[in-house]
Amino acid sequence: MQNVVGITFPKTGKMEYYSPTGFDLTKGTWVVVESKRGLEMGRVKYEPLNVADEDVTLPLKEIVRKATEEDQHQHEQNDQDAEDALKLCKQTVKAQGLDMRLVNCEYTLDKSKVIFNFTSDDRVDFRKLVKTLAQKLKTRIELRQIGVRDEAKLLGGIGPCGRSLCCSTFLGDFEPVSIKMAKDQNLSLNPTKISGACGRLMCCLKYENDYYEEARAQLPDVGEVVATPEGNGKVIGLNILDISMQIKVDGFEQPFEYKMEELETLN
């Protein structure tokens, strides 16, 4: 077992585990950590708890320190400087005629690096752009090409359900979503109905997929002949939510609806 603390990063929305290293940490506490992106501030989401070794990536990084007022001030100043850097980068991209769309910009806490996230349909040769930005910003430049789902996560917004996007509020990593999930849930296959703000299949199709797969496995296929109290009949429709089916029984004009448990003793 490993004693860990869950830290979230406002800019990316992702959560990572760190070793508490003796700090007295409560939910909401701001801390300074060394992440994959560099030195940055994060907030405690889960207070120290024990988790299995296989659920974390070892070795665990340690928390550098609790965030001080100076760290908070630097963090706020970095956000303002990032806005100026983003404007500069957009102007440079336009001047160099690069086919890329800048999403956001962020400085590491110590300003040793500035990170630009962008989207593009093709590979972009941004070596000249990096050189120009490094000369003007006087720091290390990192440009990251991200996908449309990552873009939606960073920008946020409102989903078709009327609530804030799942990816920008609580989802950590994206899970694969397939059109088969929509078919299994008897949803309209109209792209506008099952696509999120990013234009890809909605992440929420994954939420109930396990239940639908489990329920579907209990039901017969459409077209299969089964025994009913009224006689043999053919399955003409399924209702996954209450695990029932519509059956056209020989000799009857109207179909009957049965729950699976009503037929299990007959089949």
C-alpha positions in Angstrom: 0.0 0.0 0.0 1.1 3.5 -0.7 0.1 6.7 1.2 -0.8 9.3 -1.4 -2.6 12.6 -1.9 -4.6 13.5 -5.0 -3.6 16.8 -6.6 -5.6 18.5 -9.4 -4.3 21.1 -11.8 -6.8 23.9 -12.8 -5.3 24.4 -16.2 -5.5 20.8 -17.4 -8.2 19.4 -15.1 -6.1 16.2 -14.5 -5.4 14.6 -11.2 -2.1 13.1 -10.2 -1.0 11.2 -7.1 1.9 12.5 -4.9 3.5 11.5 -1.7 2.3 13.7 1.3 5.9 13.6 2.7 4.7 14.6 6.2 2.7 17.7 5.2 -0.6 18.3 7.0 -2.9 18.5 3.9 -6.6 19.1 3.8 -9.0 19.2 0.8 -8.6 22.5 -1.1 -5.0 23.2 0.1 -2.8 24.7 -2.6 0.6 23.1 -3.0 3.7 23.4 -5.2 4.7 20.2 -7.0 7.1 19.1 -9.8 4.8 17.7 -12.5 5.4 16.5 -16.0 5.1 20.1 -17.2 7.5 21.5 -14.6 7.1 23.3 -11.3 3.4 24.3 -10.9 0.7 24.8 -8.4 -2.1 22.3 -7.7 -4.9 21.9 -5.3 -5.6 18.9 -3.0 -8.6 17.0 -4.2 -8.2 13.9 -2.0 -6.6 14.0 1.4 -3.9 11.5 2.2 -5.2 7.9 1.8 -3.8 4.4 1.3 -4.1 2.9 -2.2 -2.8 -0.4 -3.7 0.7 -0.3 -5.4 -0.8 -1.3 -8.8 -3.1 1.8 -8.7 -0.3 4.3 -8.8 2.8 5.0 -10.8 5.9 4.4 -8.8 8.1 6.0 -7.6 5.8 8.7 -6.3 7.0 12.3 -6.6 7.0 14.3 -3.4 5.2 17.6 -2.8 7.7 20.5 -2.9 5.9 22.7 -0.4 2.6 24.2 0.6 1.9 27.2 -1.6 2.8 30.5 0.0 1.4 34.0 -0.5 4.4 34.6 -2.8 3.5 31.5 -4.8 -0.1 32.7 -5.1 1.1 36.1 -6.3 3.5 34.6 -8.8 0.8 32.3 -10.1 -1.6 35.2 -10.7 1.2 37.2 -12.4 2.0 34.2 -14.6 -1.6 34.1 -15.7 -1.5 37.7 -16.8 1.9 37.2 -18.6 0.5 34.1 -20.3 -2.3 36.3 -21.9 0.3 38.6 -23.3 2.4 35.7 -24.5 -0.6 34.2 -26.2 -1.4 37.4 -28.0 2.3 37.6 -29.2 2.2 34.0 -30.3 -1.0 34.5 -32.3 0.5 37.6 -34.0 3.6 35.6 -34.9 1.7 32.6 -36.2 -0.3 34.9 -38.5 2.8 36.7 -39.7 4.5 33.4 -40.5 1.4 32.0 -42.2 1.2 28.8 -40.0 -1.9 26.6 -40.2 -2.5 26.2 -36.5 -5.1 27.3 -34.0 -3.8 28.4 -30.5 -5.9 27.2 -27.6 -4.2 28.5 -24.5 -0.9 29.3 -22.9 0.6 28.8 -19.5 3.8 29.5 -17.6 5.4 27.1 -15.1 5.5 28.6 -11.6 9.1 29.5 -11.8 8.7 30.8 -15.4 11.4 28.5 -16.7 9.1 27.4 -19.5 6.0 28.6 -21.3 3.7 26.1 -22.9 1.5 26.8 -25.9 -1.3 24.3 -26.7 -2.6 24.3 -30.3 -4.7 22.3 -32.7 -4.1 21.6 -36.4 -5.3 19.2 -39.0 -1.7 18.6 -40.2 1.8 18.4 -38.9 3.2 21.9 -38.4 6.9 22.9 -38.8 7.1 25.5 -35.9 10.9 25.6 -35.5 11.0 29.2 -36.8 8.1 30.1 -34.5 9.9 28.7 -31.5 13.0 30.6 -32.3 11.1 33.9 -32.6 9.2 33.4 -29.4 12.3 32.4 -27.4 14.1 35.6 -28.5 11.1 37.7 -27.4 10.0 35.9 -24.3 13.5 35.0 -23.0 12.5 31.6 -21.7 12.1 28.0 -22.9 9.3 27.4 -25.4 7.2 24.3 -25.6 4.4 23.9 -28.2 2.0 20.9 -27.9 -0.4 19.8 -30.6 -3.5 18.5 -28.9 -6.8 16.9 -30.2 -10.3 18.4 -30.3 -11.3 16.6 -27.1 -8.4 18.1 -25.2 -9.3 21.5 -26.7 -12.8 21.2 -25.3 -11.4 20.1 -21.9 -9.1 23.2 -21.7 -11.7 25.7 -22.9 -14.8 24.3 -21.2 -18.4 25.0 -22.2 -21.9 23.7 -21.9 -22.9 20.3 -23.2 -26.2 19.3 -24.9 -27.6 18.3 -21.5 -27.3 21.9 -20.3 -24.5 21.2 -17.8 -20.8 22.1 -17.8 -18.8 19.7 -19.9 -17.8 16.5 -18.1 -14.2 16.7 -19.5 -13.6 20.2 -18.1 -15.2 19.5 -14.7 -14.4 16.0 -13.4 -13.1 13.7 -16.1 -9.4 12.9 -15.7 -8.4 10.9 -18.8 -10.5 10.2 -21.9 -11.9 6.7 -22.3 -12.6 5.2 -25.8 -16.1 5.8 -27.0 -17.5 3.9 -30.0 -20.6 4.1 -32.2 -21.5 0.6 -31.0 -22.3 2.1 -27.6 -24.9 4.3 -29.1 -26.4 1.4 -31.1 -26.5 -0.7 -27.9 -28.4 2.0 -26.1 -30.9 2.4 -29.0 -29.9 6.0 -29.5 -30.4 8.0 -32.7 -27.3 7.6 -34.9 -27.7 11.2 -36.1 -24.2 12.7 -35.5 -25.7 16.0 -34.1 -27.6 14.0 -31.4 -24.7 11.9 -30.1 -21.8 14.3 -30.6 -20.4 16.6 -27.9 -19.1 20.2 -28.1 -15.8 18.8 -29.5 -17.6 17.2 -32.4 -16.7 13.7 -31.3 -18.9 11.1 -29.7 -20.1 12.2 -26.3 -18.1 10.8 -23.3 -21.3 10.1 -21.4 -22.1 7.2 -23.8 -19.5 5.3 -21.8 -21.2 5.8 -18.4 -24.1 3.4 -18.8 -22.4 1.1 -21.4 -21.5 -1.6 -18.9 -25.1 -1.9 -17.7 -26.4 -2.1 -21.3 -23.9 -4.8 -22.2 -24.9 -6.8 -19.1 -28.6 -6.4 -19.7 -28.3 -7.1 -23.4 -26.6 -10.4 -22.6 -29.7 -11.6 -20.7 -32.1 -10.9 -23.6 -32.7 -13.0 -26.8 -31.9 -11.5 -30.2 -34.6 -9.8 -32.3 -36.1 -12.4 -34.6 -35.4 -15.3 -32.1 -38.3 -17.7 -31.4 -39.1 -18.1 -27.7 -41.8 -19.8 -25.6 -44.4 -17.7 -23.8 -47.4 -18.5 -21.7 -49.5 -17.8 -24.8 -47.4 -20.1 -27.0 -44.3 -19.7 -29.2 -43.6 -16.3 -30.6 -40.9 -14.2 -32.3 -39.0 -11.4 -30.6 -39.7 -8.1 -32.4 -38.3 -5.6 -30.0 -36.2 -5.1 -26.9 -36.3 -2.7 -24.0 -32.9 -2.7 -22.3 -33.7 -0.4 -19.4 -36.3 -2.8 -17.8 -34.9 -6.0 -19.4 -38.1 -6.7 -21.3 -39.1 -7.6 -24.9 -42.0 -7.4 -27.3 -43.0 -10.8 -28.8 -45.4 -11.5 -31.7 -47.1 -14.7 -30.6 -48.6 -17.0 -33.3 -52.4 -16.6 -33.5 -52.5 -13.1 -31.9 -52.6 -9.8 -33.8 -51.1 -7.6 -31.0 -47.7 -8.3 -29.6 -47.2 -9.1 -25.9 -44.6 -7.5 -23.7 -42.7 -9.8 -21.2 -40.0 -9.2 -18.7 -37.1 -11.7 -18.9 -37.9 -13.3 -15.6 -41.4 -14.1 -16.8 -40.0 -16.3 -19.5 -36.9 -17.8 -17.9 -38.9 -20.8 -16.5 -40.3 -21.5 -20.0 -37.1 -21.3 -22.0 
